[in-house]
């Protein structure tokens, strides 16, 4: 996924189907400067992590 699309998804009120390593995730925030996204798995909201935006896949 590109950074601009990740920013659009994170700011949208509509839930978008996004995965990271095959697991559905929610994008909380995108750092445009370093290309990283703050995400958490939908199955475990407490497991927040920073991952490269390029590793996110929109379904």
mmCIF file of the N, C-alpha and C atoms, coordinates in Angstrom:
data_MODEL
# 
_entry.id   MODEL 
# 
loop_
_atom_site.group_PDB 
_atom_site.id 
_atom_site.type_symbol 
_atom_site.label_atom_id 
_atom_site.label_alt_id 
_atom_site.label_comp_id 
_atom_site.label_asym_id 
_atom_site.label_entity_id 
_atom_site.label_seq_id 
_atom_site.pdbx_PDB_ins_code 
_atom_site.Cartn_x 
_atom_site.Cartn_y 
_atom_site.Cartn_z 
_atom_site.occupancy 
_atom_site.B_iso_or_equiv 
_atom_site.pdbx_formal_charge 
_atom_site.auth_seq_id 
_atom_site.auth_comp_id 
_atom_site.auth_asym_id 
_atom_site.auth_atom_id 
_atom_site.pdbx_PDB_model_num 
ATOM 1   N N  . UNK A 1 1  ? 0.850   -1.163  0.000  1.00 0.00 ? 1  UNK A N  1 
ATOM 2   C CA . UNK A 1 1  ? 0.000   0.000   0.000  1.00 0.00 ? 1  UNK A CA 1 
ATOM 3   C C  . UNK A 1 1  ? 0.898   1.229   0.000  1.00 0.00 ? 1  UNK A C  1 
ATOM 4   N N  . UNK A 1 2  ? 0.435   2.295   -0.617 1.00 0.00 ? 2  UNK A N  1 
ATOM 5   C CA . UNK A 1 2  ? 1.231   3.520   -0.573 1.00 0.00 ? 2  UNK A CA 1 
ATOM 6   C C  . UNK A 1 2  ? 0.806   4.386   0.618  1.00 0.00 ? 2  UNK A C  1 
ATOM 7   N N  . UNK A 1 3  ? 1.684   5.294   0.993  1.00 0.00 ? 3  UNK A N  1 
ATOM 8   C CA . UNK A 1 3  ? 1.480   6.109   2.187  1.00 0.00 ? 3  UNK A CA 1 
ATOM 9   C C  . UNK A 1 3  ? 0.220   6.951   2.101  1.00 0.00 ? 3  UNK A C  1 
ATOM 10  N N  . UNK A 1 4  ? -0.040  7.553   0.957  1.00 0.00 ? 4  UNK A N  1 
ATOM 11  C CA . UNK A 1 4  ? -1.212  8.409   0.819  1.00 0.00 ? 4  UNK A CA 1 
ATOM 12  C C  . UNK A 1 4  ? -2.508  7.624   1.036  1.00 0.00 ? 4  UNK A C  1 
ATOM 13  N N  . UNK A 1 5  ? -2.572  6.422   0.493  1.00 0.00 ? 5  UNK A N  1 
ATOM 14  C CA . UNK A 1 5  ? -3.778  5.599   0.676  1.00 0.00 ? 5  UNK A CA 1 
ATOM 15  C C  . UNK A 1 5  ? -3.940  5.202   2.141  1.00 0.00 ? 5  UNK A C  1 
ATOM 16  N N  . UNK A 1 6  ? -2.847  4.884   2.808  1.00 0.00 ? 6  UNK A N  1 
ATOM 17  C CA . UNK A 1 6  ? -2.917  4.530   4.230  1.00 0.00 ? 6  UNK A CA 1 
ATOM 18  C C  . UNK A 1 6  ? -3.433  5.707   5.055  1.00 0.00 ? 6  UNK A C  1 
ATOM 19  N N  . UNK A 1 7  ? -3.017  6.924   4.715  1.00 0.00 ? 7  UNK A N  1 
ATOM 20  C CA . UNK A 1 7  ? -3.496  8.125   5.409  1.00 0.00 ? 7  UNK A CA 1 
ATOM 21  C C  . UNK A 1 7  ? -4.995  8.290   5.193  1.00 0.00 ? 7  UNK A C  1 
ATOM 22  N N  . UNK A 1 8  ? -5.453  8.083   3.948  1.00 0.00 ? 8  UNK A N  1 
ATOM 23  C CA . UNK A 1 8  ? -6.878  8.193   3.637  1.00 0.00 ? 8  UNK A CA 1 
ATOM 24  C C  . UNK A 1 8  ? -7.693  7.184   4.460  1.00 0.00 ? 8  UNK A C  1 
ATOM 25  N N  . UNK A 1 9  ? -7.196  5.956   4.538  1.00 0.00 ? 9  UNK A N  1 
ATOM 26  C CA . UNK A 1 9  ? -7.905  4.919   5.282  1.00 0.00 ? 9  UNK A CA 1 
ATOM 27  C C  . UNK A 1 9  ? -7.942  5.252   6.769  1.00 0.00 ? 9  UNK A C  1 
ATOM 28  N N  . UNK A 1 10 ? -6.823  5.713   7.314  1.00 0.00 ? 10 UNK A N  1 
ATOM 29  C CA . UNK A 1 10 ? -6.772  5.991   8.752  1.00 0.00 ? 10 UNK A CA 1 
ATOM 30  C C  . UNK A 1 10 ? -7.672  7.155   9.159  1.00 0.00 ? 10 UNK A C  1 
ATOM 31  N N  . UNK A 1 11 ? -7.929  8.075   8.232  1.00 0.00 ? 11 UNK A N  1 
ATOM 32  C CA . UNK A 1 11 ? -8.768  9.227   8.568  1.00 0.00 ? 11 UNK A CA 1 
ATOM 33  C C  . UNK A 1 11 ? -10.238 9.041   8.166  1.00 0.00 ? 11 UNK A C  1 
ATOM 34  N N  . UNK A 1 12 ? -10.551 7.935   7.525  1.00 0.00 ? 12 UNK A N  1 
ATOM 35  C CA . UNK A 1 12 ? -11.915 7.678   7.081  1.00 0.00 ? 12 UNK A CA 1 
ATOM 36  C C  . UNK A 1 12 ? -12.763 7.084   8.205  1.00 0.00 ? 12 UNK A C  1 
ATOM 37  N N  . UNK A 1 13 ? -14.026 7.500   8.314  1.00 0.00 ? 13 UNK A N  1 
ATOM 38  C CA . UNK A 1 13 ? -14.918 6.901   9.315  1.00 0.00 ? 13 UNK A CA 1 
ATOM 39  C C  . UNK A 1 13 ? -15.394 5.509   8.902  1.00 0.00 ? 13 UNK A C  1 
ATOM 40  N N  . UNK A 1 14 ? -15.160 5.130   7.648  1.00 0.00 ? 14 UNK A N  1 
ATOM 41  C CA . UNK A 1 14 ? -15.588 3.832   7.138  1.00 0.00 ? 14 UNK A CA 1 
ATOM 42  C C  . UNK A 1 14 ? -14.460 2.814   7.323  1.00 0.00 ? 14 UNK A C  1 
ATOM 43  N N  . UNK A 1 15 ? -14.798 1.681   7.899  1.00 0.00 ? 15 UNK A N  1 
ATOM 44  C CA . UNK A 1 15 ? -13.813 0.630   8.116  1.00 0.00 ? 15 UNK A CA 1 
ATOM 45  C C  . UNK A 1 15 ? -13.422 -0.001  6.785  1.00 0.00 ? 15 UNK A C  1 
ATOM 46  N N  . UNK A 1 16 ? -12.133 -0.053  6.507  1.00 0.00 ? 16 UNK A N  1 
ATOM 47  C CA . UNK A 1 16 ? -11.622 -0.639  5.269  1.00 0.00 ? 16 UNK A CA 1 
ATOM 48  C C  . UNK A 1 16 ? -10.905 -1.939  5.602  1.00 0.00 ? 16 UNK A C  1 
ATOM 49  N N  . UNK A 1 17 ? -11.062 -2.931  4.730  1.00 0.00 ? 17 UNK A N  1 
ATOM 50  C CA . UNK A 1 17 ? -10.445 -4.237  4.946  1.00 0.00 ? 17 UNK A CA 1 
ATOM 51  C C  . UNK A 1 17 ? -8.955  -4.160  4.603  1.00 0.00 ? 17 UNK A C  1 
ATOM 52  N N  . UNK A 1 18 ? -8.118  -4.091  5.650  1.00 0.00 ? 18 UNK A N  1 
ATOM 53  C CA . UNK A 1 18 ? -6.672  -4.009  5.493  1.00 0.00 ? 18 UNK A CA 1 
ATOM 54  C C  . UNK A 1 18 ? -6.041  -5.145  6.277  1.00 0.00 ? 18 UNK A C  1 
ATOM 55  N N  . UNK A 1 19 ? -4.998  -5.755  5.698  1.00 0.00 ? 19 UNK A N  1 
ATOM 56  C CA . UNK A 1 19 ? -4.302  -6.822  6.403  1.00 0.00 ? 19 UNK A CA 1 
ATOM 57  C C  . UNK A 1 19 ? -2.814  -6.525  6.499  1.00 0.00 ? 19 UNK A C  1 
ATOM 58  N N  . UNK A 1 20 ? -2.204  -7.115  7.530  1.00 0.00 ? 20 UNK A N  1 
ATOM 59  C CA . UNK A 1 20 ? -0.760  -7.088  7.715  1.00 0.00 ? 20 UNK A CA 1 
ATOM 60  C C  . UNK A 1 20 ? -0.339  -8.525  7.987  1.00 0.00 ? 20 UNK A C  1 
ATOM 61  N N  . UNK A 1 21 ? 0.482   -9.071  7.122  1.00 0.00 ? 21 UNK A N  1 
ATOM 62  C CA . UNK A 1 21 ? 0.906   -10.468 7.214  1.00 0.00 ? 21 UNK A CA 1 
ATOM 63  C C  . UNK A 1 21 ? -0.292  -11.405 7.324  1.00 0.00 ? 21 UNK A C  1 
ATOM 64  N N  . UNK A 1 22 ? -1.337  -11.100 6.550  1.00 0.00 ? 22 UNK A N  1 
ATOM 65  C CA . UNK A 1 22 ? -2.516  -11.949 6.480  1.00 0.00 ? 22 UNK A CA 1 
ATOM 66  C C  . UNK A 1 22 ? -3.538  -11.745 7.579  1.00 0.00 ? 22 UNK A C  1 
ATOM 67  N N  . UNK A 1 23 ? -3.252  -10.858 8.534  1.00 0.00 ? 23 UNK A N  1 
ATOM 68  C CA . UNK A 1 23 ? -4.158  -10.628 9.660  1.00 0.00 ? 23 UNK A CA 1 
ATOM 69  C C  . UNK A 1 23 ? -4.883  -9.293  9.498  1.00 0.00 ? 23 UNK A C  1 
ATOM 70  N N  . UNK A 1 24 ? -6.216  -9.271  9.656  1.00 0.00 ? 24 UNK A N  1 
ATOM 71  C CA . UNK A 1 24 ? -6.958  -8.004  9.562  1.00 0.00 ? 24 UNK A CA 1 
ATOM 72  C C  . UNK A 1 24 ? -6.491  -7.023  10.640 1.00 0.00 ? 24 UNK A C  1 
ATOM 73  N N  . UNK A 1 25 ? -6.241  -5.778  10.215 1.00 0.00 ? 25 UNK A N  1 
ATOM 74  C CA . UNK A 1 25 ? -5.749  -4.761  11.147 1.00 0.00 ? 25 UNK A CA 1 
ATOM 75  C C  . UNK A 1 25 ? -6.501  -3.448  10.975 1.00 0.00 ? 25 UNK A C  1 
ATOM 76  N N  . UNK A 1 26 ? -6.352  -2.600  11.996 1.00 0.00 ? 26 UNK A N  1 
ATOM 77  C CA . UNK A 1 26 ? -6.889  -1.247  11.987 1.00 0.00 ? 26 UNK A CA 1 
ATOM 78  C C  . UNK A 1 26 ? -5.706  -0.290  11.965 1.00 0.00 ? 26 UNK A C  1 
ATOM 79  N N  . UNK A 1 27 ? -5.733  0.691   11.056 1.00 0.00 ? 27 UNK A N  1 
ATOM 80  C CA . UNK A 1 27 ? -4.659  1.683   10.979 1.00 0.00 ? 27 UNK A CA 1 
ATOM 81  C C  . UNK A 1 27 ? -5.034  2.860   11.874 1.00 0.00 ? 27 UNK A C  1 
ATOM 82  N N  . UNK A 1 28 ? -4.234  3.098   12.904 1.00 0.00 ? 28 UNK A N  1 
ATOM 83  C CA . UNK A 1 28 ? -4.489  4.200   13.821 1.00 0.00 ? 28 UNK A CA 1 
ATOM 84  C C  . UNK A 1 28 ? -3.896  5.508   13.320 1.00 0.00 ? 28 UNK A C  1 
ATOM 85  N N  . UNK A 1 29 ? -2.679  5.444   12.829 1.00 0.00 ? 29 UNK A N  1 
ATOM 86  C CA . UNK A 1 29 ? -1.956  6.654   12.446 1.00 0.00 ? 29 UNK A CA 1 
ATOM 87  C C  . UNK A 1 29 ? -0.887  6.287   11.420 1.00 0.00 ? 29 UNK A C  1 
ATOM 88  N N  . UNK A 1 30 ? -0.581  7.242   10.538 1.00 0.00 ? 30 UNK A N  1 
ATOM 89  C CA . UNK A 1 30 ? 0.473   7.038   9.549  1.00 0.00 ? 30 UNK A CA 1 
ATOM 90  C C  . UNK A 1 30 ? 1.490   8.160   9.682  1.00 0.00 ? 30 UNK A C  1 
ATOM 91  N N  . UNK A 1 31 ? 2.760   7.789   9.782  1.00 0.00 ? 31 UNK A N  1 
ATOM 92  C CA . UNK A 1 31 ? 3.849   8.756   9.799  1.00 0.00 ? 31 UNK A CA 1 
ATOM 93  C C  . UNK A 1 31 ? 4.381   8.846   8.375  1.00 0.00 ? 31 UNK A C  1 
ATOM 94  N N  . UNK A 1 32 ? 4.006   9.911   7.703  1.00 0.00 ? 32 UNK A N  1 
ATOM 95  C CA . UNK A 1 32 ? 4.348   10.072  6.293  1.00 0.00 ? 32 UNK A CA 1 
ATOM 96  C C  . UNK A 1 32 ? 5.857   10.191  6.077  1.00 0.00 ? 32 UNK A C  1 
ATOM 97  N N  . UNK A 1 33 ? 6.549   10.794  7.022  1.00 0.00 ? 33 UNK A N  1 
ATOM 98  C CA . UNK A 1 33 ? 7.992   11.018  6.869  1.00 0.00 ? 33 UNK A CA 1 
ATOM 99  C C  . UNK A 1 33 ? 8.794   9.725   6.849  1.00 0.00 ? 33 UNK A C  1 
ATOM 100 N N  . UNK A 1 34 ? 8.445   8.786   7.717  1.00 0.00 ? 34 UNK A N  1 
ATOM 101 C CA . UNK A 1 34 ? 9.225   7.542   7.747  1.00 0.00 ? 34 UNK A CA 1 
ATOM 102 C C  . UNK A 1 34 ? 8.508   6.345   7.125  1.00 0.00 ? 34 UNK A C  1 
ATOM 103 N N  . UNK A 1 35 ? 7.298   6.558   6.593  1.00 0.00 ? 35 UNK A N  1 
ATOM 104 C CA . UNK A 1 35 ? 6.581   5.487   5.905  1.00 0.00 ? 35 UNK A CA 1 
ATOM 105 C C  . UNK A 1 35 ? 6.115   4.374   6.817  1.00 0.00 ? 35 UNK A C  1 
ATOM 106 N N  . UNK A 1 36 ? 5.861   4.707   8.083  1.00 0.00 ? 36 UNK A N  1 
ATOM 107 C CA . UNK A 1 36 ? 5.419   3.710   9.055  1.00 0.00 ? 36 UNK A CA 1 
ATOM 108 C C  . UNK A 1 36 ? 3.968   3.979   9.460  1.00 0.00 ? 36 UNK A C  1 
ATOM 109 N N  . UNK A 1 37 ? 3.267   2.906   9.790  1.00 0.00 ? 37 UNK A N  1 
ATOM 110 C CA . UNK A 1 37 ? 1.879   3.010   10.233 1.00 0.00 ? 37 UNK A CA 1 
ATOM 111 C C  . UNK A 1 37 ? 1.749   2.377   11.611 1.00 0.00 ? 37 UNK A C  1 
ATOM 112 N N  . UNK A 1 38 ? 0.959   3.014   12.472 1.00 0.00 ? 38 UNK A N  1 
ATOM 113 C CA . UNK A 1 38 ? 0.643   2.462   13.788 1.00 0.00 ? 38 UNK A CA 1 
ATOM 114 C C  . UNK A 1 38 ? -0.634  1.662   13.614 1.00 0.00 ? 38 UNK A C  1 
ATOM 115 N N  . UNK A 1 39 ? -0.568  0.365   13.863 1.00 0.00 ? 39 UNK A N  1 
ATOM 116 C CA . UNK A 1 39 ? -1.708  -0.525  13.637 1.00 0.00 ? 39 UNK A CA 1 
ATOM 117 C C  . UNK A 1 39 ? -1.968  -1.377  14.874 1.00 0.00 ? 39 UNK A C  1 
ATOM 118 N N  . UNK A 1 40 ? -3.121  -2.040  14.856 1.00 0.00 ? 40 UNK A N  1 
ATOM 119 C CA . UNK A 1 40 ? -3.357  -3.128  15.795 1.00 0.00 ? 40 UNK A CA 1 
ATOM 120 C C  . UNK A 1 40 ? -4.244  -4.168  15.115 1.00 0.00 ? 40 UNK A C  1 
ATOM 121 N N  . UNK A 1 41 ? -4.050  -5.440  15.463 1.00 0.00 ? 41 UNK A N  1 
ATOM 122 C CA . UNK A 1 41 ? -4.906  -6.494  14.914 1.00 0.00 ? 41 UNK A CA 1 
ATOM 123 C C  . UNK A 1 41 ? -6.325  -6.341  15.446 1.00 0.00 ? 41 UNK A C  1 
ATOM 124 N N  . UNK A 1 42 ? -7.303  -6.562  14.599 1.00 0.00 ? 42 UNK A N  1 
ATOM 125 C CA . UNK A 1 42 ? -8.702  -6.465  15.029 1.00 0.00 ? 42 UNK A CA 1 
ATOM 126 C C  . UNK A 1 42 ? -9.002  -7.482  16.122 1.00 0.00 ? 42 UNK A C  1 
ATOM 127 N N  . UNK A 1 43 ? -8.292  -8.595  16.123 1.00 0.00 ? 43 UNK A N  1 
ATOM 128 C CA . UNK A 1 43 ? -8.525  -9.637  17.123 1.00 0.00 ? 43 UNK A CA 1 
ATOM 129 C C  . UNK A 1 43 ? -7.855  -9.331  18.471 1.00 0.00 ? 43 UNK A C  1 
ATOM 130 N N  . UNK A 1 44 ? -6.960  -8.318  18.486 1.00 0.00 ? 44 UNK A N  1 
ATOM 131 C CA . UNK A 1 44 ? -6.243  -7.993  19.721 1.00 0.00 ? 44 UNK A CA 1 
ATOM 132 C C  . UNK A 1 44 ? -5.869  -6.508  19.737 1.00 0.00 ? 44 UNK A C  1 
ATOM 133 N N  . UNK A 1 45 ? -6.827  -5.621  20.040 1.00 0.00 ? 45 UNK A N  1 
ATOM 134 C CA . UNK A 1 45 ? -6.583  -4.176  19.993 1.00 0.00 ? 45 UNK A CA 1 
ATOM 135 C C  . UNK A 1 45 ? -5.465  -3.680  20.907 1.00 0.00 ? 45 UNK A C  1 
ATOM 136 N N  . UNK A 1 46 ? -5.079  -4.455  21.885 1.00 0.00 ? 46 UNK A N  1 
ATOM 137 C CA . UNK A 1 46 ? -4.008  -4.032  22.791 1.00 0.00 ? 46 UNK A CA 1 
ATOM 138 C C  . UNK A 1 46 ? -2.621  -4.262  22.195 1.00 0.00 ? 46 UNK A C  1 
ATOM 139 N N  . UNK A 1 47 ? -2.536  -4.994  21.101 1.00 0.00 ? 47 UNK A N  1 
ATOM 140 C CA . UNK A 1 47 ? -1.255  -5.333  20.467 1.00 0.00 ? 47 UNK A CA 1 
ATOM 141 C C  . UNK A 1 47 ? -0.886  -4.298  19.404 1.00 0.00 ? 47 UNK A C  1 
ATOM 142 N N  . UNK A 1 48 ? -0.661  -3.063  19.834 1.00 0.00 ? 48 UNK A N  1 
ATOM 143 C CA . UNK A 1 48 ? -0.295  -1.994  18.899 1.00 0.00 ? 48 UNK A CA 1 
ATOM 144 C C  . UNK A 1 48 ? 1.156   -2.147  18.460 1.00 0.00 ? 48 UNK A C  1 
ATOM 145 N N  . UNK A 1 49 ? 1.401   -1.813  17.192 1.00 0.00 ? 49 UNK A N  1 
ATOM 146 C CA . UNK A 1 49 ? 2.775   -1.862  16.688 1.00 0.00 ? 49 UNK A CA 1 
ATOM 147 C C  . UNK A 1 49 ? 2.939   -0.940  15.497 1.00 0.00 ? 49 UNK A C  1 
ATOM 148 N N  . UNK A 1 50 ? 4.181   -0.582  15.226 1.00 0.00 ? 50 UNK A N  1 
ATOM 149 C CA . UNK A 1 50 ? 4.521   0.228   14.064 1.00 0.00 ? 50 UNK A CA 1 
ATOM 150 C C  . UNK A 1 50 ? 5.070   -0.696  12.991 1.00 0.00 ? 50 UNK A C  1 
ATOM 151 N N  . UNK A 1 51 ? 4.510   -0.566  11.783 1.00 0.00 ? 51 UNK A N  1 
ATOM 152 C CA . UNK A 1 51 ? 4.933   -1.421  10.672 1.00 0.00 ? 51 UNK A CA 1 
ATOM 153 C C  . UNK A 1 51 ? 5.109   -0.561  9.417  1.00 0.00 ? 51 UNK A C  1 
ATOM 154 N N  . UNK A 1 52 ? 5.905   -1.023  8.458  1.00 0.00 ? 52 UNK A N  1 
ATOM 155 C CA . UNK A 1 52 ? 6.047   -0.283  7.199  1.00 0.00 ? 52 UNK A CA 1 
ATOM 156 C C  . UNK A 1 52 ? 4.715   -0.259  6.443  1.00 0.00 ? 52 UNK A C  1 
ATOM 157 N N  . UNK A 1 53 ? 4.349   0.907   5.950  1.00 0.00 ? 53 UNK A N  1 
ATOM 158 C CA . UNK A 1 53 ? 3.106   1.038   5.178  1.00 0.00 ? 53 UNK A CA 1 
ATOM 159 C C  . UNK A 1 53 ? 3.123   0.090   3.983  1.00 0.00 ? 53 UNK A C  1 
ATOM 160 N N  . UNK A 1 54 ? 4.293   -0.121  3.403  1.00 0.00 ? 54 UNK A N  1 
ATOM 161 C CA . UNK A 1 54 ? 4.409   -0.992  2.220  1.00 0.00 ? 54 UNK A CA 1 
ATOM 162 C C  . UNK A 1 54 ? 4.013   -2.436  2.506  1.00 0.00 ? 54 UNK A C  1 
ATOM 163 N N  . UNK A 1 55 ? 3.951   -2.815  3.781  1.00 0.00 ? 55 UNK A N  1 
ATOM 164 C CA . UNK A 1 55 ? 3.585   -4.189  4.154  1.00 0.00 ? 55 UNK A CA 1 
ATOM 165 C C  . UNK A 1 55 ? 2.075   -4.360  4.356  1.00 0.00 ? 55 UNK A C  1 
ATOM 166 N N  . UNK A 1 56 ? 1.314   -3.259  4.276  1.00 0.00 ? 56 UNK A N  1 
ATOM 167 C CA . UNK A 1 56 ? -0.130  -3.313  4.445  1.00 0.00 ? 56 UNK A CA 1 
ATOM 168 C C  . UNK A 1 56 ? -0.794  -3.611  3.102  1.00 0.00 ? 56 UNK A C  1 
ATOM 169 N N  . UNK A 1 57 ? -1.836  -4.428  3.148  1.00 0.00 ? 57 UNK A N  1 
ATOM 170 C CA . UNK A 1 57 ? -2.557  -4.799  1.931  1.00 0.00 ? 57 UNK A CA 1 
ATOM 171 C C  . UNK A 1 57 ? -4.031  -4.465  2.094  1.00 0.00 ? 57 UNK A C  1 
ATOM 172 N N  . UNK A 1 58 ? -4.565  -3.725  1.126  1.00 0.00 ? 58 UNK A N  1 
ATOM 173 C CA . UNK A 1 58 ? -6.001  -3.411  1.118  1.00 0.00 ? 58 UNK A CA 1 
ATOM 174 C C  . UNK A 1 58 ? -6.700  -4.495  0.318  1.00 0.00 ? 58 UNK A C  1 
ATOM 175 N N  . UNK A 1 59 ? -7.735  -5.046  0.905  1.00 0.00 ? 59 UNK A N  1 
ATOM 176 C CA . UNK A 1 59 ? -8.494  -6.119  0.228  1.00 0.00 ? 59 UNK A CA 1 
ATOM 177 C C  . UNK A 1 59 ? -9.686  -5.551  -0.499 1.00 0.00 ? 59 UNK A C  1 
# 
